[in-house]
Amino acid sequence: MSIKASAEFDLLEVLAKRFQKNMHRHPSLNWSSIAQLLKEKPSYLDSLLAMEDSGGEPDVVQFSNPLTPGIYFVDWAKESPKGRRCCCFDHESRVSRKEYPPQTSALELAADMGVEILNAEEYQFLQSLEAFDMKTSSWIATPDPIRDLGGALFSDRRYEHVFVYHNGASSYYAARGFRAKLKIAS
């Protein structure tokens, strides 16, 4: 067995165990159908491995929002994934920094991983299933009018409430990263 095949086998085992342990996240789904979707599109495994390796702890959720229908793997780590922190929002904001630019940005890293970042509605829906980001925060998709003015949005959970805030897109902090989503079915 090649190293890549071994890593994919190990990843599938980790994902299957996480799926079974957290049925409240996907009560109407079963692992065999998810595993079949992953086998049909091997490139998903590369993205899921990147999510796992950066600390995301991906698991399945089915969004019912008309703007985001489908079955997704999303990050369920209790705090913003460690391997994706200390990044500003996007390429433009990163290269605009005159001093101490970070190595990457949330949108650049997401693109490299083959995933997208969550939007505010998705973030809030996930928070309705399970609390996370109680010590960290996560960049979220930002509407163009806000981004055009130099801003970007992020979210966290404090005082048992989910908040959406704004910041300069070029800012970055040790406790801010991003949460990823990977659509696997409509």
C-alpha positions as CSV (number, residue, x, y, z in Angstrom):
1,M,0.0,0.0,0.0
2,S,1.4,3.4,-0.9
3,I,1.9,6.2,1.7
4,K,-0.9,8.2,0.0
5,A,-3.3,5.2,0.0
6,S,-2.4,4.5,3.6
7,A,-3.1,8.1,4.6
8,E,-6.5,8.0,2.8
9,F,-7.4,4.7,4.5
10,D,-6.5,6.1,7.9
11,L,-8.4,9.3,7.1
12,L,-11.6,7.4,6.1
13,E,-11.3,5.4,9.4
14,V,-11.0,8.7,11.4
15,L,-14.0,10.2,9.5
16,A,-16.2,7.1,10.0
17,K,-15.5,7.1,13.7
18,R,-16.2,10.8,14.1
19,F,-19.4,10.4,12.0
20,Q,-20.7,7.6,14.2
21,K,-19.8,9.4,17.4
22,N,-21.6,12.7,16.4
23,M,-24.9,11.6,14.9
24,H,-26.6,14.7,16.2
25,R,-24.8,16.6,13.5
26,H,-26.4,14.5,10.7
27,P,-29.3,12.5,12.0
28,S,-30.8,11.6,8.6
29,L,-27.5,10.5,7.0
30,N,-25.6,7.2,7.0
31,W,-21.9,6.6,6.7
32,S,-22.1,4.1,3.8
33,S,-23.7,6.8,1.5
34,I,-21.1,9.3,2.6
35,A,-18.2,6.9,2.0
36,Q,-19.6,6.1,-1.5
37,L,-19.6,9.9,-2.3
38,L,-16.0,10.1,-1.2
39,K,-15.0,7.1,-3.4
40,E,-16.7,8.6,-6.4
41,K,-14.6,11.8,-6.1
42,P,-11.1,11.0,-4.7
43,S,-10.1,14.7,-4.8
44,Y,-12.4,15.2,-1.8
45,L,-10.0,13.1,0.2
46,D,-7.2,15.6,-0.5
47,S,-9.3,18.5,0.8
48,L,-10.4,16.5,3.8
49,L,-6.9,15.5,4.6
50,A,-5.9,19.1,4.5
51,M,-8.8,20.0,6.8
52,E,-7.8,17.2,9.2
53,D,-4.1,17.9,9.2
54,S,-4.7,21.6,10.0
55,G,-6.8,20.7,13.0
56,G,-10.3,21.1,11.7
57,E,-11.8,17.8,12.7
58,P,-14.1,17.6,9.7
59,D,-17.5,15.9,10.0
60,V,-20.7,15.9,8.0
61,V,-23.6,18.2,8.1
62,Q,-26.6,18.8,5.9
63,F,-27.5,22.4,5.4
64,S,-31.2,23.1,4.8
65,N,-30.7,26.8,4.1
66,P,-32.0,27.5,0.5
67,L,-28.7,29.5,-0.1
68,T,-26.6,26.5,0.9
69,P,-28.4,23.3,0.2
70,G,-26.5,20.1,0.3
71,I,-24.3,17.8,2.3
72,Y,-20.9,19.2,3.5
73,F,-17.9,18.3,5.5
74,V,-17.2,21.2,7.9
75,D,-14.8,21.9,10.6
76,W,-16.0,20.9,14.1
77,A,-12.9,21.6,16.2
78,K,-13.8,23.3,19.4
79,E,-11.6,26.3,18.5
80,S,-10.6,27.8,15.2
81,P,-8.2,25.2,13.6
82,K,-4.7,25.8,14.9
83,G,-3.1,25.2,11.5
84,R,-5.1,28.0,10.0
85,R,-4.6,30.9,12.4
86,C,-2.5,34.0,12.1
87,C,-3.8,34.9,8.6
88,C,-5.5,38.0,7.3
89,F,-8.6,37.7,5.2
90,D,-7.4,37.6,1.5
91,H,-4.5,38.0,-0.8
92,E,-5.1,41.7,-1.4
93,S,-5.1,42.4,2.3
94,R,-2.0,40.3,2.9
95,V,0.1,42.1,0.2
96,S,-1.1,45.5,1.3
97,R,0.5,45.1,4.8
98,K,3.6,47.3,5.0
99,E,4.9,45.6,8.1
100,Y,4.8,42.0,9.3
101,P,2.6,40.4,6.6
102,P,1.4,37.0,7.5
103,Q,2.5,34.0,5.3
104,T,-1.0,33.5,3.9
105,S,-4.6,34.6,4.1
106,A,-7.8,32.7,4.9
107,L,-9.1,32.8,1.3
108,E,-5.7,31.8,-0.2
109,L,-5.3,28.9,2.2
110,A,-8.9,27.8,1.6
111,A,-8.3,27.8,-2.2
112,D,-5.1,25.8,-1.7
113,M,-7.0,23.2,0.3
114,G,-9.9,23.0,-2.2
115,V,-12.5,24.3,0.3
116,E,-14.5,27.5,1.0
117,I,-14.9,29.4,4.2
118,L,-18.2,29.5,6.0
119,N,-20.7,32.4,5.6
120,A,-22.5,34.0,8.6
121,E,-25.7,31.9,8.2
122,E,-23.8,28.6,8.0
123,Y,-21.7,29.6,11.0
124,Q,-24.7,30.4,13.1
125,F,-26.5,27.2,12.0
126,L,-23.5,25.1,13.1
127,Q,-23.4,27.0,16.4
128,S,-27.1,26.0,16.9
129,L,-25.9,22.3,16.8
130,E,-22.8,22.6,19.0
131,A,-20.9,25.4,20.7
132,F,-17.4,26.3,19.4
133,D,-15.0,29.3,19.0
134,M,-15.4,30.2,22.7
135,K,-11.8,31.4,23.0
136,T,-10.9,32.0,19.3
137,S,-12.7,33.5,16.3
138,S,-13.0,32.6,12.6
139,W,-13.1,34.7,9.5
140,I,-16.3,34.3,7.5
141,A,-17.3,35.1,4.0
142,T,-17.6,38.8,3.6
143,P,-20.1,40.7,1.2
144,D,-18.3,42.6,-1.5
145,P,-19.5,46.1,-0.4
146,I,-17.8,45.6,3.0
147,R,-14.7,44.1,1.5
148,D,-14.5,46.9,-1.1
149,L,-14.2,49.3,1.8
150,G,-11.3,47.4,3.3
151,G,-13.3,45.4,5.9
152,A,-13.9,41.7,6.6
153,L,-16.2,39.8,8.9
154,F,-15.4,37.3,11.6
155,S,-17.5,35.4,14.2
156,D,-17.2,33.8,17.5
157,R,-19.3,32.6,20.5
158,R,-19.2,34.6,23.7
159,Y,-21.7,34.9,26.6
160,E,-23.7,32.0,25.1
161,H,-24.4,34.1,21.9
162,V,-22.9,34.0,18.4
163,F,-21.5,37.4,17.3
164,V,-20.6,38.7,13.9
165,Y,-18.0,41.4,13.9
166,H,-15.9,43.5,11.5
167,N,-12.2,44.2,11.3
168,G,-9.8,45.5,8.7
169,A,-9.2,42.7,6.3
170,S,-5.4,43.0,6.7
171,S,-5.6,42.4,10.5
172,Y,-4.5,39.0,11.8
173,Y,-4.3,37.5,15.3
174,A,-3.0,34.4,16.9
175,A,-6.5,33.4,17.9
176,R,-8.2,34.0,14.6
177,G,-8.4,31.5,11.7
178,F,-11.2,30.2,9.6
179,R,-13.5,27.2,9.3
180,A,-13.8,25.3,6.1
181,K,-16.6,23.6,4.2
182,L,-16.5,21.1,1.4
183,K,-19.6,20.3,-0.5
184,I,-19.9,16.6,-1.4
185,A,-23.5,16.4,-2.6
186,S,-26.5,18.5,-3.5
